[in-house]
Amino acid sequence: MNVSHATVHPAEDPPTTDGANAPMVRMKDMEGMPGTRGGLALRFFQFLFAAAALVVMATTSDFPSVTAFCYLVAAAGLQSLWSLFLAFIDIYALLVKRSLQNCRIVSLFTIGDGITSTLTFAAACASAGITVLIDNDIGSCSENHCVQFETATAIAFISWFTALPSFFMNFWSLASR
């Protein structure tokens, strides 16, 4: 019976390049991420535009008669509170020079930004639809506050647009771990 036998050739131990033994390299905090000046600026503008949309819509006397406008007020109120809360956290992190790149904190920020930006976008879209209905289809802008409705809706879209970079930065930071 002729059977081949395995041959063992000695080889040098290659250097380890697996992820377990490699030194941890932290991604540099990019402007716009939590705890940076860019992140604080984004939070400030999110708060500013959400509060402006809330105030403009709430100052009209007939916004409670339309559900989409009530939804816009609620979503803008939530967005402004969330942005103000995170702006305070950013200010604290900048003052004590701490990084907010903890996995749990970034997860919380990502989920909160995702929820508030989705609610703001949905409310702005619903309000835009009702505004177009009142203005173009029914043609009753003379009896309504169409200018304030359109202004609040436009400002809500701007608030959503300023919330997107925060969500994407947090999501990217979370996904790159």
Buried (B, 14 or more C-beta within 10 A) or exposed (E): EEEEEEEEEEEEEEEEEEEEEEEEEEEEBEEBBBBBEBBBBBBBBBBBBBBBBBBBBBEBEEBEEBEBBBBBBEBBBBBBBBBBEBBEBBBEBBEEEEEBBEEEBBBBBBBBBBBBBBBBBBBBBBBBEBBEEBBEEEEEBEEBBBEBBBBBBBBBBBBBBBBBBBBBBBBBBBEEE
